[in-house]
């Protein structure tokens, strides 16, 4: 699989596709502020002046890995991305232990097809959740581990939000970073963007994202 860091080290304009569920889509729960994809695009196309790069967000609220697998041509492959970012697992985890194998198979197929099409693939683990969710997800850590395993299996870049959020709150609910028990708010999206940029090797302590007070 292509290495995203090698791509970014060149001056070649890149096409980026970010796909996933509502957390990637960035609907409603940002309260009019930027989602993590928008933060990354600001860093890439604005601060780094990669103005030839194109960033597309095809996240869909409620989606699972199976949904993306069925619609991968339309939501990712038709853009022929150089970099493809996949963030799923939050909705899949509703199925609990019985759904792990299907999630692993679907996510692996998505990553394989993107890699076969020439993309450098970025796999995200889901963030952690707070109490009071309408549909609890006690098996979410296991789904995060599936994401890690799939990324390692295919040589994809891993962005481990689940580990970052778990460490940051040391077992406490991540309420300050959430808009509801499931969806990151503006601060949570900011944290996702910072970690993503760090893993891409594009973080900058002097950039706009670092200066934001959320």
N, C-alpha and C positions, 0 to 999 in steps of 0.2 A: 504494500500500500504506500502511496506517495506520502512524503513527510511534509507536514504543513509548514514547519520552520524553514525548510529549504525553499518552498514556494515564496514565503514572505521575505526571504533574503534577496530575492530577485526584484527587478524593476517591472516585471511583467504584470499587467493589469489582471486582477483575479475576479472571478465570479463566485460569490458566496451564497449558499442557501442554508438558512436556519429553519429547521422544521421540528415539529413536536406537538404538544398539546396546548392548553390554554395558557400555561406559564410562559411558553415561547410566544404564543400569539399576543400576549400582553393586554388582554381585554380587561376593562373595568377596574381591576384591582390595583392598577397603578395610579388611579385617581387623577388621570390627566398628565402624569409625569412619565418619564421614559421607562420602557422595559429594557431588559438586558441586551436584547438584539440592537435596539436603538443606541444604547450606550457604546456597544462595540463598533457600530457603524460610525458613530461620531469620532471615536478614536482612530479608526482605520482611514476613513475618507476625509476627516477634518484635520485632526492634529497631525497625523502622519502624512497627510497630503497625497494619499493614494487615490486621487480623484478619478482614475480610470477604473477602480474597483466598483463592482456592483453588488449590493447586498439585498437579498430577497428573503422575506419572512413568510413562510407558508404554514406556520403552526395553526392548528385547528382545535378549538375548545372541545374537550371530551374525548380526544383521540387516544387510541391505544397503539401499540406496535403493530397489531394486526391490521388496523385501519390504514396505517402508513404503508405497510407492505402491499396492500391491495391497490393503493393509489400512488405508488412511488414514481411512476412515470410522470404523472401530472404534477405532483407536488415537489418533485426534486429533479429527476433525471432529464426532463425536457429542457432544463436550464443549463445542462452540461456543466455543473459546478466544478471549479477547481478545489473548493473547500466546502464540505457538507457537514453541517452540525445537526446532531440528532439528540433530542432531549425528551425522553419518554419514561414511563414507569409509574407515574402517580395514579393514572386511571387503571392501568393494568393490575396494580396491587390490590384493588378491591376484590379480586378473585382469590386472594390469599394463597396458601401453599399449593392448592390444586392448579393454580394458573401459572406457576413459575416456569414449567417446561415450555408451555406455549409462548410465554413472553420471551424466553431465551431463544427459541427457534425463530420467532418473528423478527426480533431485534437483530439476530445474527444474519438472517437473510437480507434485511435492509442494509446492514453495514457491508455485507459481501457484495451486493449489487452496486452500491455506490462506489466501492473500491474498484470493482471490475470495470466501472465506467470511467475510471481515471481520477476520481476525487480523493483528496486527503480528507479522512473522516475524523470528526470530533464527536465523541460520545459523552454525554452528561449523565450523571446519576441524579435522581430526583432529590429535591430538598426535603428537609424534615417537616413534620406537621405539628399542629397544636391540638389541644383538647377540644371536644365538642363537634367534631366533624359529623355530618349527616351519615356518611359512609366511612366508618373507621378503616384504617389501613395498618393493623398491627404487624403485618408481614412486610412492610415497606423496606426495612433494612435488608431483607433477603433479595428484594427486587433491585436494590442498589448494588448488591453484590453481583447479581446477574449482569448488570451494566459493566461492572469492572471486569468480569470474566470475559464478556464478549469483546470489550475493547482490547484486552490482552491477547485473546485468541486471534484477532484480525490485525493487530498492530496499529490500532487506531489511537489517537490522542484522547486521554481520559481527563475530564473535568469533574472532580469528585465533590459536588456541592453537599451531598449527604454527609460526608466525613467532615467537611468544613463547618457546617451548621451544628453537627453533633459536638464537635470540639468547642465551638464558640459558646455553647450554652450548657455544656457539661451536664447533660441529662435534664435540664430545665426546658420547658416549652419555649420555642423560638418566637414568642408572641411579638416582640418588637420588630421583627422582620416580616411579619405576616399582615395581610389585610383581612383574612378570615382563617379558619383552622387549616386550610389547604393552600391557599394562593399567596405567594409572596406579594407584599406591598412594595411601595417605592424603595424602601430601604433594602428589602430582600432582593429586589431586582438589581439594585446597585451592587450588592454583595455578589450576586451571580456574575455580573459583568466584570467586576474586579478580578474574580477568580478565573474567569474565562480568559481575560487578557493576560493574566499572569502565566497561565498554561500555554498560551500562544506565544509568549515571549514579547508581548506588546505593552506590558504595564509601564506606567510612567508616573512617578510620585509627584511630578509637577503638572500633570495634565488636568483637564477640567474635571474628570471623574473623581480624581483624588481631592480636588478642592471643594466638591459638593458637601454641604452640611445637611444631612437628611435626618 
